[in-house]
Amino acid sequence: MPSYTVRTSTAQYDAIVERNILSRLAEYLPARISQIFVVTTRDVWNYHAKAMEDALDGRKHHVLFFPGGEDKKRMSEVEALAEQMMAAGADRASLVIGFGGGIVTDVAGFLAAIFLRGIPVLQIPTTLLGQVDAAVGGKTGVNLVSGKNLIGSFHQPLAVLIDPEVLRTLPEREYRAGLYEVLKCGVIRSKTLFDQMAFQSADILGQHPGIVESIICESVRIKCEVVTADEKEGDLRRILNFGHTIGHALEAETKYTRFLHGEAVAFGMNAATHLAHLNGTLPLADCNSILSCIELFGPIPKLEGISADMLLGRLASDKKTLHGKVHFVLPTRIGEVTIVTGIDTGLIRQATAAALAAS
C-alpha cells in the first residue's frame, strides 16, 4: 500500500494509493463526528453508491449532489450545498467527503473550508486527474466568469484515499484528460515518469494495472513532496502550474464548456513548451520530445474560433499574474522547469499561435 505524506505548518496527512481502499473508508473516519456529508455527482453515485454505502457501515450520512461541470463550479452551487447541510442539522462536528473528480474535490474542499468557518474534509477522488492532482494539496475553490479558481482557500484534508480500480468506470476522454496531468508531473520533476509516458503509452492507454498504479504513485509522490515544501504557492509549488496559465485562459474563453481541464492543460503545455524554446530556455530536442508525448494522449477537441489574441487578453485575470506581470512555468529540460516573468508579448503570441496551429 504506497502512502505519501503531506506535512505543512497546519496539517499532516497521507495520500494512500490502494486498489479497493474505498472498502476501508471507516478506518479513516474521525472517532467523533456527528454527521457525514458526501458531496458527489449523480453519475459517480450511480456507479459507486453501494460501495460507498457499505464502506460507511451504517454511519449517519447525507448525499449532496453537485451538478458537475466546470461551468457549475460557482459560488451559487456552494451556497446551495451549504443550505442543504444546514437543513440537515450540520454542525462543527460534521465531516464532508469529496467523492468524485477534480471539480467535486475542489468544491467539497471549499465547502468544508468555509462552512461554519471550517470543518474537516476527506477526499476520495474518482478520476485520474483528481487522484494525481486536484484532491492532493489542499487547494480548493470555484470559478468566476473572468477566470478559473479565482475564489478559494487552502484547506488540507484529513486524508486522500486513491483507488485505481474506480478508473475502470471512467469514460476514455476523462481518463486521457487525467494523463496530461501525469505528463505534467514528468516534465516538471521526473524524467523517469516522462519516459514511462513516452515509451509505455500503449499500456497506459490500455489501463494495464501495474503501469497505471506506477504513474499514479509517482505523480502523487511529486505532488506531496512539492506541497510539503510550499503549502501556499509562495515559491516551489508554482511549478505545478506548468501548462495552466494559457490552459486556464482557454477554459475561461470558452466558458468552461468545450474542454475538460486536462485537455486545456495539454494545450497550455504545448504553448508553454513552444514558448520555452522560443525564449531560449529549452533545447529543440527536448521541445520536440515533450510535444510528441503530449500528442500521444490526444486528441483534444478542435479549437475553432479561438485566436492567440483572445487567449492573451485573458492572462491579466489569471491568479498567477502578480503586479501586472504574467508568470510562466517553462521547462529547461525534461524533468526540470523554471519560473519566468516579463516575457515579450510577441513571443507569447507566437507560441500560442504555434499551439493553435498544431490543434
N, C-alpha and C positions, 0 to 999 in steps of 0.2 A: 504494500500500500504506500506509494510515494506520497509524501506530505511535505509541504513547503510553508515556511513560517514567515509571516509579515510581523515585523516589530517596529512600532512607532512610539512616539512620546505619549500617545493617548491609548494605544491598544496593542495587544499581541494575539494573533490568531493563526490558524492553519488553513491552508487550501489543500484538500485531500483529493487525490485522483484515484478512483477505485470503481471498477465495474459493480453495479448494483448497490452502490453506497446509499442510495435513497432508502433502502430497506433498513438501514441502521440509523435513520434520522433521529430516533428517540434518544440515542446516546449523546447527541449534540445539543439537545434542548436544555435550557437552564432549569434548575430544580424548582425555582419559584417563579412561575409565570401564571397570570390569571387567564389569559385567552391568547389564542394564536390566530393571526390573520394572514391567510395565504393569498398573495397577490399573483394573479396568473392571467392567462388568456383562455378563451374557450377552446381553441384548438389544442393547446397544451393539456388542458384539463381532460379533453376527450380522449387523448392518448394515455394519460398517466394518472387519472383520478384514483383508480383502485390502488395503485402503488403508493400514492401519497396518503390516502385514507388508511391503508394498512400500516404505513410507517408511523402515522400519528398515534396509532394504538389507543384509540378511544379518547384522546385529549380533546378538550373543548376547542373548537376552531370554527372559523368562518372563511368562506371563499369569496374573495373580492375580484371581480372580473374587470380587467383593464382591456379596452377595445383593441389595443395593438396598433403598430404602425408608427413611424416617426412623426407623421402629421398629427397624431393624437397625443404625442408626448408633450403635453402642455399643462400649465398650472391649473386650468379648469378641471382636467381629469384628476389631478392630485387632490384638489378640493373635494371632488365628488367621492373619491375613495375615503378621504378623512371623515366626511359626513356619514358614510356608511359605518365607519369604525365607531364614531360617537353614538350612533343609533343602536349599535350592538353593545354599548357599555364599555368600550375600551378605556383602559387607564394606563398609568405609567408602568404597570407590571405586565403589560401586553407585549407580545412579540410579533413582528412582521417577518414573513418568509417570502422572499422573492423567488418565484418558481416559473421561470420562462427564459426567454432570450435576453440579449443585452438591453433592449429597451425596457423590459419588465424589471430587470435587476436595477437599472438606473432609477426608474420610477419608484420601485418599492424601497430602495435605499433612501431616496429623497423624502418619501412619505415618512419613513421611520425617523429621519433626521429632524424633521420639523414638527411632527405630531407631539403635542404636549412638551415641546422643546427638546424632544429626543427620546426615543425608545429603541430597544435592541432590534437588529435585523439579522437574519441568517439567509445566506444566498445559496440557491440551488439552480445553477444555470442549465438550460436545456438545449442551447445551441452552441456550436463550436465557437462562435465569436464571443458569446457570453462566458464560456468556460476559460478561454485563453486570455481574455482582456477585460470585458466590462464588469464582471462580477468580482474581480480581484482588485483591491487597492483603495476602496472606499470612495471613489468618485461617484457622485450621484447628481442628478439634475434633469431639467426639462428644457425644451427649445422655446425660443421666441421666433416670430416671423422673420426677424432680421438676422438670426444666426442660431447655430447649434449649441445646446447646453449652456446658454448664457445665464441661466438661473440654476443654482445648485449649491451643494455643500459637500464637504468631506465628512463621511460618516462610515467608519470602519465596521464591518460585520463581525458577528461572533465567530463565524466560520464560513468557509466556502466548500460545498460538497459537490465534487465534479465527477459525474458518472458518464463515461464514454458510451455506455450502452444506449443511452437515450438518443444519441445522434442517429441511430438507425431509423428513427421516425422523421428525421428532417427531410424536407424537400431538397433535391440536389442543388438548386440555386442557393438555398440558405447555407448548405454545407460549403459550397465553393466560396461564398462570401466570407465565411469564417477563416478559410485557408489564407486569405490575403492578410489577415491579422497575424497569423502564424508566420507567414513570409516576412512581414514587417519585423517581427522579433529576430529573425535570422539576419536580416540586413543590418539592423542596428547593434546587434550584440553577440551573434553566434554564427560563425561561418559553418560550423558543423550542422546546425539546423538548416541553414540556407542550402547546403549541399544535399541534405535529405530531401528538401522540397524540389531541388533541381533534378536530382537523379533517381528519385523514387516516386515520381509524380503518379505513375500508374497505380501503384499500391495505395498511395494516399487517396487518390480519387475513388479507388475501389473499396475504401474503408477497411483495409487489412488491419485487424485488431492491433497487432504488435506495433506497426508503424504509426497508427493513429494515437495510441497511448504514448508513444515516444515523443511525437511532436507536441502533444498537449503538455506533457510533463516538462519539456524543455521551455516551452513558452511560459508556463506558469512559474517555473523557476526564475526565469528572467524578470517577469513582472513583479514577483515577490521581492527579489533582490533590489530592483530599482525603487520600489515603493518604500522598502525599509530604509534605503539611503536617503530618500527625498519624498516624504509623505505628501507634501502640498505643492509640488511642482515648482520649487524655488530654483532648481538647477537641473540635476541629472534626470529627473522624471520627464522633463520636456522631450527627451529623445524618443519617448513613446508616441510622440505626435508626428513621427515620420509619415508623410502622406496625408495627414489630416488637415493641413492648412488649406490647400486647394480642394481637398475632398469635402470638407465642410462647406466651402463656398459652392461647390456643385450641388450638395444637398439642399442648401438654402435657396439657390437659384431655381431649382426645380421643385420647390415647395415640399420637399421630403416625400414625394410620391413616386418618383421614377426609379430610384436606385436604393438598394439595400446599403446599409452603412459600409460594409466590407467592400462592396463594389465601388463606392465613392472613394474609399481609401485606396483601392487599386489604381484608380485614375490619378489620385493625388500622388501616389508613389511614382507613377510613370512620369508625371510632370516634375516632381522633385528630383528624380534621377536625371532627367534631361537637364534640369537647372544646375545640378551639381557638376555635370560635365561642362556645361557652358560657362560656369563660374570658375572652372579650373580646379575644383576640389576632388574630382573623381576621374580616374583613368578610363579611357574609352572601353577597354576590355571588361572592366567591372560594370560599367554602364550598360553595355550590351548584355552581359550575363543577367543583371537584375531585370532588364526589360524583357528578356526572353523568358525568365522564370515567372514574371507576372502574367505573361501571355499563356503559359501552360495551364493556368487555372481559370481561364476565361470560358466563354466570353462574358463581357459586361454589356448592359443594354447600350444601344446606339445613342449618340449624343447629338441628334439632330436639333438644330435651333439654338445651340449653345456656342458662344464665342469666347475667345480669350478675354476680351474687354468686359464681358458680363461677369466673368469669374473674378477678374481683378477688382472690379467695383465692389465685390463682397468682402474683400480682405480686410478693409478697415473695421468691419464689425466682428472679426474673429477675436475670440477671447485671448488668443496668444499674442495679439498686437499690443505693444507697450510703447507709450509715449509717441504714438503715431507711426511706429516702425514695425513692419511685419517680420516675424521671426520664422525662419525656415530650418527644418532639420534636414541636413544634406549628408548623404553618405560620402565618406572619403575613401573607403574600400569596403568590401563585403565583410560585415561584422563590426563596423566602426562608423560613427557619424559625428558630425559637428553641428553646432547651432550658429546660424549666420543671420545677421541683420543688415539692413541698409543695402540690399541687393538692388541693382539698377532695374527699374520697372521694365525697361525694354527686354532684359534677359528673362524676367518672369513671364512677360507676354510671349516671348519666343518659345520658352519651354512649355508653356501651357498650350500654345498652338501646335507644338510637336506632338503632345499627348492627344490632342483632339484629332489630329491628322491620322494617328495610329488607331483610333477607335472605330 
